[in-house]
Amino acid sequence: MIRIAVYPSGKSMDTPITRRDVLRVGAASAGALGLTFGKCDASAKPQAARACILLMLVGGPSQLETWDPKPNAPAEVRGPFGSIATSVPGIRIGELLPASARIADRLTIIRSVYHDAPAVHEAGLQLLQTGHLAPGNSEPPHVGARVRSQESGVRSQGSPFVILPTRIGNMGLALSNGQSAGNLGDACRPAIDASYIHHLSSRDRDRYGKTAFGDACARSIQLVEQGSRCIVVNMFDTVYDRVTWDCHAQRPGFPSTLDDYRRTLCPTFDRAFSTLVNDLHDRGMLDETLIVAMGEMGRTPRLNANGGRDHWTGCWSIAMAGGGVRGGQVIGASDRFASEPSRNPVRCEQVAASIGHALGIIDLSPATGLFV
């Protein structure tokens, strides 16, 4: 049976959420780090990848239209699009990602990500990027800020922690979006790289799709080459009054529809993401550069009355490549409606810990097993 997404204390998605709701869940989950899945060794030495590129798909892409299609589900669950075969026999993804399908042998797809916090954007953004929900008025530091704090005395041409093109802004609540230095202080703040187009050749811009997201992905490789360790690419800085992955199909305010997935969102992501993976591979940099493409939540298994999908944190999918991740595999599985994990559930905190493990952060949490 498909669950109805609810907020704390049985609140529905039409009920306002208070700061107290989020903080209560944050306090309850303070000890969640250290949970493991698969085979792992908590004493294992971190991988210490050269760099990590985090592609933040702000708004939360639908798992059913991207990495976890359900072609045999009823139409109101399946949605308007089909699935396609990939370069790995037995693995199928959404038909809107054909270029990604061709490089599936270089990808790890995780189909069982979830969290138990309120179904608001800020909760997922904090958990995936910091491993914590912020208790009280504090802000947990981004994994990139932790990298910067560990390399305070290291000289390199590039800043250790960079965000393109700007930090995430208003997502609905006056809460952290997980992209600050937190208590690590101003010295560990991210460098903002908003004027990167003049660094790019016309050829590179064309190959990546000549979009803001594509340009940022192309720039991220240059930053890795210059010595940056953690590069965050925010596909959007808000979900209000523009086309984003937040496909409520609700005007005014949240106009994005699944047709926007077909027309712009998936083609933009698919071209830039696949080109990024291929470029890193061709330059011999993929093995030491971790790429993570993730949104802060998934979407409801059933279409809403407008033909869109609302917030859903019970189960969604992310994709990884490089940096010690074995390609051509799927980790975890969802049930027949992509509503909850059916095998190997992966908490958001574990994703953050895995990123930290790859970057050699020894104080974030134990190894989670993604890289063994």
Order of alpha helices (4+ residues) and beta strands (2+ residues): alpha-beta-alpha-beta-beta-alpha-beta-alpha-alpha-beta-beta-alpha-alpha-beta-alpha-beta-beta-beta-beta-beta-beta-beta-beta-alpha
